[in-house]
């Protein structure tokens, strides 16, 4: 199985980076966005000035707003904000994506009302298509530059997973396969919450010890919650769990870390999001993941204090105190 005509839905930084990657492997790639002026500018300058201004886009990457391009696609990447995934899938299903096309979810989050993962939402509209997920510690800026990285691909059909593994591989990028779609998606979603916590810690100037202590405790919490929600515990120490957690808790590229940093420095959530100027999935997903955790009665102390900061107006310093006032436990609990 090979892919000749991929379509990437979503022309933000991650969608553009993935389109750049695919354009180096495939004859033609369409980048489907909503803004015609932005699409025209990309095609004229071969640059997505708003999201990846330092990256040159290959000439076989074509930006468009014409949704009909999905009708001839053999691989469709969903790289839209998680809150828009259901509406996007429903609209494209009405247009008609071929049943032979592979659908790849590249967004990280779960739906607030249903608690469904992105691949499940896509499957609701495309029950006949083969669906896979891609996740890992992959900042768009670095992928676009061709810096070394790795990702994990989740798919139940072995031949599809291997075909995706082949297309998402080059001399600087390595991909792995894993049958645990739930664990891959949950790790990628839950880590966003902890990235906000790490940013808050940095904003409060708590030092390296604090963030270094946060990461393993966040991994323990991610594994506990992710397993309760249907993931395999062996998945969370991997690329979509621990790998992504490290990247977002320490990297200057992390949007969620930037939001947390602004909160720790005294800005309101509204100010932090407006200053960012892009979607930080951890903000809406803190709410959806918090609700999911309550449904399975999971113990989630870090998630709880991030939720309190974002949605209950609890000051960051007070949220920190809540964590440290908790009853002592054994590390393995």
Kinemage of the C-alpha trace (Angstrom):
@kinemage 1
@onewidth
@group {chain A} dominant
@subgroup {mainchain}
@vectorlist {calphas} color= white
{ca unk a 1} P 0.000 0.000 0.000
{ca unk a 2} L 1.310 3.418 -0.997
{ca unk a 3} L -0.140 6.906 -0.795
{ca unk a 4} L -0.127 9.141 -3.866
{ca unk a 5} L -2.618 11.872 -2.970
{ca unk a 6} L -2.753 12.751 0.744
{ca unk a 7} L -4.937 15.570 2.032
{ca unk a 8} L -4.112 17.323 5.307
{ca unk a 9} L -7.139 18.964 6.899
{ca unk a 10} L -6.046 21.919 9.007
{ca unk a 11} L -3.474 24.509 7.959
{ca unk a 12} L -2.161 25.420 11.402
{ca unk a 13} L 1.416 24.748 12.453
{ca unk a 14} L 1.048 20.982 12.978
{ca unk a 15} L -1.018 20.444 9.846
{ca unk a 16} L 1.475 22.450 7.795
{ca unk a 17} L 4.447 20.561 9.261
{ca unk a 18} L 2.850 17.206 8.432
{ca unk a 19} L 2.037 18.404 4.913
{ca unk a 20} L 5.680 19.441 4.457
{ca unk a 21} L 6.805 15.994 5.633
{ca unk a 22} L 4.418 14.181 3.290
{ca unk a 23} L 5.322 16.403 0.337
{ca unk a 24} L 8.873 15.094 0.622
{ca unk a 25} L 7.559 11.532 0.234
{ca unk a 26} L 4.470 11.798 -1.993
{ca unk a 27} L 3.921 13.186 -5.514
{ca unk a 28} L 1.347 15.750 -4.365
{ca unk a 29} L -0.159 16.924 -1.083
{ca unk a 30} L -3.149 19.180 -0.520
{ca unk a 31} L -3.322 21.327 2.612
{ca unk a 32} L -6.975 22.079 3.262
{ca unk a 33} L -7.756 25.239 5.241
{ca unk a 34} L -10.616 27.705 5.634
{ca unk a 35} L -9.026 31.043 4.679
{ca unk a 36} L -8.699 31.630 0.949
{ca unk a 37} L -6.324 34.563 1.383
{ca unk a 38} L -4.050 32.430 3.556
{ca unk a 39} L -4.162 29.585 1.012
{ca unk a 40} L -3.306 31.967 -1.828
{ca unk a 41} L -0.398 33.391 0.166
{ca unk a 42} L 0.968 29.919 0.881
{ca unk a 43} L 0.828 28.988 -2.806
{ca unk a 44} L 2.440 32.241 -3.893
{ca unk a 45} L 5.209 32.451 -1.299
{ca unk a 46} L 5.598 28.769 -0.325
{ca unk a 47} L 5.454 29.856 3.304
{ca unk a 48} L 2.780 29.717 6.020
{ca unk a 49} L 3.700 33.098 7.428
{ca unk a 50} L 1.389 33.014 10.446
{ca unk a 51} L 2.202 29.539 11.760
{ca unk a 52} L 5.611 28.472 10.389
{ca unk a 53} L 7.275 31.620 9.061
{ca unk a 54} L 10.774 30.111 8.994
{ca unk a 55} L 9.873 27.069 6.885
{ca unk a 56} L 9.861 26.825 3.096
{ca unk a 57} L 7.023 24.692 1.743
{ca unk a 58} L 7.704 22.283 -1.158
{ca unk a 59} L 6.214 23.214 -4.530
{ca unk a 60} L 4.151 20.012 -4.641
{ca unk a 61} L 2.320 21.151 -1.497
{ca unk a 62} L -0.872 22.881 -2.623
{ca unk a 63} L -2.954 24.912 -0.173
{ca unk a 64} L -6.675 25.051 -0.887
{ca unk a 65} L -10.067 25.773 0.647
{ca unk a 66} L -11.892 23.464 -1.785
{ca unk a 67} L -13.153 20.573 0.299
{ca unk a 68} L -13.816 18.523 -2.819
{ca unk a 69} L -10.133 17.517 -2.824
{ca unk a 70} L -11.015 14.832 -0.282
{ca unk a 71} L -13.073 12.991 -2.900
{ca unk a 72} L -9.921 11.673 -4.577
{ca unk a 73} L -7.706 11.341 -1.503
{ca unk a 74} L -6.142 8.038 -0.502
{ca unk a 75} L -4.926 9.337 2.870
{ca unk a 76} L -6.703 12.025 4.904
{ca unk a 77} L -5.086 13.573 7.983
{ca unk a 78} L -7.386 15.229 10.524
{ca unk a 79} L -5.317 18.021 12.081
{ca unk a 80} L -8.029 20.395 13.282
{ca unk a 81} L -8.700 21.555 16.857
{ca unk a 82} L -10.296 18.747 18.825
{ca unk a 83} L -13.432 20.824 19.374
{ca unk a 84} L -13.891 20.969 15.582
{ca unk a 85} L -13.216 17.316 14.784
{ca unk a 86} L -16.827 16.098 14.891
{ca unk a 87} L -18.221 18.916 12.751
{ca unk a 88} L -15.363 18.537 10.279
{ca unk a 89} L -15.847 14.777 9.986
{ca unk a 90} L -19.601 15.133 9.496
{ca unk a 91} L -19.172 17.776 6.790
{ca unk a 92} L -16.588 15.739 4.882
{ca unk a 93} L -18.667 12.573 5.184
{ca unk a 94} L -21.492 14.400 3.427
{ca unk a 95} L -19.091 15.311 0.598
{ca unk a 96} L -17.846 11.761 0.235
{ca unk a 97} L -14.370 10.484 1.081
{ca unk a 98} L -13.622 7.163 -0.647
{ca unk a 99} L -14.100 4.143 1.619
{ca unk a 100} L -10.662 2.972 0.520
{ca unk a 101} L -8.998 6.089 1.957
{ca unk a 102} L -7.096 5.754 5.224
{ca unk a 103} L -8.089 8.344 7.835
{ca unk a 104} L -5.344 9.436 10.225
{ca unk a 105} L -6.143 11.375 13.394
{ca unk a 106} L -3.331 13.725 14.433
{ca unk a 107} L -5.119 15.891 17.029
{ca unk a 108} L -4.804 15.300 20.765
{ca unk a 109} L -7.830 15.473 23.026
{ca unk a 110} L -11.164 13.969 23.980
{ca unk a 111} L -14.684 15.269 23.451
{ca unk a 112} L -16.299 17.015 26.413
{ca unk a 113} L -19.852 15.650 26.291
{ca unk a 114} L -19.192 12.109 25.101
{ca unk a 115} L -15.671 11.482 26.410
{ca unk a 116} L -14.828 9.982 23.021
{ca unk a 117} L -11.335 10.064 21.558
{ca unk a 118} L -10.728 11.682 18.180
{ca unk a 119} L -10.490 8.383 16.286
{ca unk a 120} L -13.854 7.336 17.715
{ca unk a 121} L -15.427 10.610 16.616
{ca unk a 122} L -14.053 10.173 13.092
{ca unk a 123} L -15.330 6.577 13.041
{ca unk a 124} L -18.837 7.816 13.846
{ca unk a 125} L -18.906 9.514 10.430
{ca unk a 126} L -16.754 6.999 8.548
{ca unk a 127} L -17.653 3.505 9.809
{ca unk a 128} L -16.260 1.791 6.678
{ca unk a 129} L -12.883 3.499 6.502
{ca unk a 130} L -9.692 2.270 8.123
{ca unk a 131} L -8.690 4.688 10.864
{ca unk a 132} L -5.320 5.232 12.495
{ca unk a 133} L -3.717 7.719 14.891
{ca unk a 134} L -0.332 9.413 15.018
{ca unk a 135} L 1.173 10.871 18.169
{ca unk a 136} L 4.466 11.553 19.898
{ca unk a 137} L 6.878 14.270 21.074
{ca unk a 138} L 6.688 16.214 17.822
{ca unk a 139} L 6.821 20.001 17.823
{ca unk a 140} L 5.735 21.349 14.460
{ca unk a 141} L 8.624 23.773 14.175
{ca unk a 142} L 11.204 21.002 14.490
{ca unk a 143} L 9.419 18.549 12.194
{ca unk a 144} L 9.192 21.247 9.509
{ca unk a 145} L 12.937 21.866 9.843
{ca unk a 146} L 13.703 18.164 9.480
{ca unk a 147} L 15.240 17.791 12.928
{ca unk a 148} L 15.443 14.245 14.381
{ca unk a 149} L 12.218 12.925 15.903
{ca unk a 150} L 10.044 9.848 16.367
{ca unk a 151} L 6.338 9.095 16.587
{ca unk a 152} L 4.004 6.185 17.208
{ca unk a 153} L 1.236 5.081 14.846
{ca unk a 154} L -1.781 3.233 16.169
{ca unk a 155} L -3.829 1.073 13.811
{ca unk a 156} L -5.700 -2.208 14.154
{ca unk a 157} L -4.963 -3.270 10.555
{ca unk a 158} L -1.339 -4.364 10.406
{ca unk a 159} L -0.885 -3.665 6.687
{ca unk a 160} L -2.228 -0.114 7.089
{ca unk a 161} L -0.007 0.536 10.091
{ca unk a 162} L 3.035 -0.655 8.143
{ca unk a 163} L 2.143 1.533 5.150
{ca unk a 164} L 1.817 4.575 7.397
{ca unk a 165} L 5.044 3.642 9.138
{ca unk a 166} L 6.756 3.626 5.760
{ca unk a 167} L 5.431 7.019 4.651
{ca unk a 168} L 6.229 8.613 8.022
{ca unk a 169} L 9.878 7.670 7.953
{ca unk a 170} L 13.057 9.174 6.582
{ca unk a 171} L 16.687 9.562 7.590
{ca unk a 172} L 15.724 11.886 10.456
{ca unk a 173} L 12.281 10.590 11.462
{ca unk a 174} L 11.451 7.165 12.859
{ca unk a 175} L 7.947 5.837 13.464
{ca unk a 176} L 6.785 2.855 15.497
{ca unk a 177} L 3.515 0.922 15.427
{ca unk a 178} L 1.280 -0.003 18.347
{ca unk a 179} L -2.153 -1.662 18.423
{ca unk a 180} L -3.201 0.320 21.506
{ca unk a 181} L -5.053 3.199 19.831
{ca unk a 182} L -6.772 4.166 23.090
{ca unk a 183} L -3.528 4.431 25.033
{ca unk a 184} L -1.815 6.431 22.300
{ca unk a 185} L -4.648 8.950 22.111
{ca unk a 186} L -5.118 9.225 25.856
{ca unk a 187} L -1.431 9.812 26.487
{ca unk a 188} L -1.337 12.577 23.890
{ca unk a 189} L -4.416 14.237 25.355
{ca unk a 190} L -3.668 13.962 29.071
{ca unk a 191} L -0.096 15.271 28.800
{ca unk a 192} L -1.450 18.661 27.680
{ca unk a 193} L -2.851 19.237 31.154
{ca unk a 194} L 0.484 18.525 32.799
{ca unk a 195} L 2.267 20.842 30.370
{ca unk a 196} L 0.134 23.671 31.734
{ca unk a 197} L 1.153 22.673 35.262
{ca unk a 198} L 4.825 22.719 34.246
{ca unk a 199} L 4.394 26.164 32.735
{ca unk a 200} L 2.779 27.451 35.921
{ca unk a 201} L 5.703 26.081 37.891
{ca unk a 202} L 8.119 27.961 35.648
{ca unk a 203} L 6.040 31.113 35.879
{ca unk a 204} L 6.165 30.939 39.673
{ca unk a 205} L 9.960 30.434 39.457
{ca unk a 206} L 9.819 27.222 41.477
{ca unk a 207} L 13.025 25.846 39.954
{ca unk a 208} L 14.134 22.723 38.111
{ca unk a 209} L 13.465 20.412 41.048
{ca unk a 210} L 9.757 21.194 40.953
{ca unk a 211} L 9.293 20.438 37.248
{ca unk a 212} L 11.505 17.361 37.477
{ca unk a 213} L 9.323 16.069 40.308
{ca unk a 214} L 6.170 16.917 38.356
{ca unk a 215} L 7.039 14.768 35.325
{ca unk a 216} L 7.212 11.328 37.021
{ca unk a 217} L 4.181 12.080 39.174
{ca unk a 218} L 2.330 13.218 36.049
{ca unk a 219} L 3.301 9.982 34.318
{ca unk a 220} L 1.941 7.987 37.254
{ca unk a 221} L -1.309 9.960 37.092
{ca unk a 222} L -1.507 9.633 33.303
{ca unk a 223} L -1.043 5.871 33.542
{ca unk a 224} L -3.637 5.554 36.308
{ca unk a 225} L -6.250 7.600 34.453
{ca unk a 226} L -5.392 6.363 30.968
{ca unk a 227} L -5.690 2.739 32.067
{ca unk a 228} L -9.055 3.434 33.697
{ca unk a 229} L -10.222 4.947 30.389
{ca unk a 230} L -9.226 1.891 28.362
{ca unk a 231} L -5.535 2.272 27.534
{ca unk a 232} L -2.816 -0.321 28.005
{ca unk a 233} L -0.512 0.695 30.899
{ca unk a 234} L 2.511 -0.385 28.837
{ca unk a 235} L 1.782 2.365 26.300
{ca unk a 236} L 2.163 5.363 28.615
{ca unk a 237} L 5.935 5.081 29.219
{ca unk a 238} L 6.331 5.293 25.419
{ca unk a 239} L 6.432 8.070 22.842
{ca unk a 240} L 2.811 9.198 23.132
{ca unk a 241} L 2.953 9.275 26.933
{ca unk a 242} L 6.275 9.951 28.612
{ca unk a 243} L 7.955 11.160 25.419
{ca unk a 244} L 5.294 13.750 24.696
{ca unk a 245} L 5.090 14.653 28.383
{ca unk a 246} L 8.790 15.519 28.513
{ca unk a 247} L 8.608 17.557 25.313
{ca unk a 248} L 5.657 19.665 26.423
{ca unk a 249} L 6.816 20.168 29.994
{ca unk a 250} L 10.254 21.501 29.062
{ca unk a 251} L 10.124 22.879 25.514
{ca unk a 252} L 9.844 26.527 24.513
{ca unk a 253} L 7.637 25.420 21.597
{ca unk a 254} L 4.842 24.033 23.804
{ca unk a 255} L 1.682 26.130 23.593
{ca unk a 256} L 0.281 24.597 26.765
{ca unk a 257} L 3.494 25.366 28.638
{ca unk a 258} L 3.267 28.971 27.433
{ca unk a 259} L -0.281 29.281 28.775
{ca unk a 260} L 0.789 27.883 32.137
{ca unk a 261} L 3.816 30.183 32.204
{ca unk a 262} L 1.572 33.208 31.685
{ca unk a 263} L -0.756 32.061 34.475
{ca unk a 264} L 2.180 31.604 36.829
{ca unk a 265} L 3.331 35.125 35.995
{ca unk a 266} L -0.012 36.535 37.069
{ca unk a 267} L -1.971 36.805 33.822
{ca unk a 268} L -5.571 35.694 33.544
{ca unk a 269} L -6.500 32.698 31.414
{ca unk a 270} L -8.129 35.026 28.879
{ca unk a 271} L -4.941 37.085 28.617
{ca unk a 272} L -2.766 33.973 28.329
{ca unk a 273} L -4.832 32.524 25.482
{ca unk a 274} L -5.086 35.844 23.643
{ca unk a 275} L -1.336 36.418 23.894
{ca unk a 276} L -0.686 32.966 22.476
{ca unk a 277} L -2.761 33.655 19.369
{ca unk a 278} L -3.148 29.922 18.639
{ca unk a 279} L -5.066 26.976 20.053
{ca unk a 280} L -3.643 25.428 23.227
{ca unk a 281} L -5.509 22.117 23.396
{ca unk a 282} L -4.752 21.695 27.079
{ca unk a 283} L -7.176 24.471 28.013
{ca unk a 284} L -10.418 22.932 26.709
{ca unk a 285} L -9.132 19.410 27.263
{ca unk a 286} L -8.506 20.016 30.946
{ca unk a 287} L -12.269 20.263 31.290
{ca unk a 288} L -13.066 17.208 29.142
{ca unk a 289} L -10.379 15.076 30.791
{ca unk a 290} L -11.472 16.215 34.255
{ca unk a 291} L -15.041 15.129 33.469
{ca unk a 292} L -13.808 11.805 32.095
{ca unk a 293} L -11.773 11.238 35.258
{ca unk a 294} L -14.826 11.836 37.408
{ca unk a 295} L -16.812 9.263 35.428
{ca unk a 296} L -14.260 6.545 36.187
{ca unk a 297} L -13.544 7.848 39.715
{ca unk a 298} L -9.808 8.106 39.085
{ca unk a 299} L -7.482 9.829 41.550
{ca unk a 300} L -6.013 12.816 39.682
{ca unk a 301} L -4.489 15.419 42.029
{ca unk a 302} L -2.467 17.303 39.391
{ca unk a 303} L -5.355 17.390 36.939
{ca unk a 304} L -7.612 18.616 39.748
{ca unk a 305} L -5.453 21.627 40.585
{ca unk a 306} L -4.998 22.583 36.929
{ca unk a 307} L -8.780 22.424 36.525
{ca unk a 308} L -9.149 24.580 39.623
{ca unk a 309} L -6.789 27.210 38.192
{ca unk a 310} L -8.462 27.295 34.777
{ca unk a 311} L -12.121 26.940 35.686
{ca unk a 312} L -12.540 27.772 39.367
{ca unk a 313} L -10.334 30.891 39.535
{ca unk a 314} L -7.990 29.333 42.110
{ca unk a 315} L -4.683 31.290 42.156
{ca unk a 316} L -1.630 29.243 41.091
{ca unk a 317} L 0.083 29.608 44.476
{ca unk a 318} L -3.000 28.260 46.266
{ca unk a 319} L -3.238 25.368 43.792
{ca unk a 320} L 0.365 24.488 44.622
{ca unk a 321} L -0.450 24.483 48.319
{ca unk a 322} L -3.278 22.044 47.669
{ca unk a 323} L -0.854 19.574 46.137
{ca unk a 324} L 1.613 19.777 49.004
{ca unk a 325} L -1.049 19.538 51.723
{ca unk a 326} L -2.225 16.164 50.439
{ca unk a 327} L -1.891 13.094 52.645
{ca unk a 328} L 1.527 11.416 52.154
{ca unk a 329} L 1.564 8.245 50.055
{ca unk a 330} L 3.913 5.484 48.937
{ca unk a 331} L 5.494 6.230 45.569
{ca unk a 332} L 3.956 3.211 43.890
{ca unk a 333} L 0.390 4.130 44.785
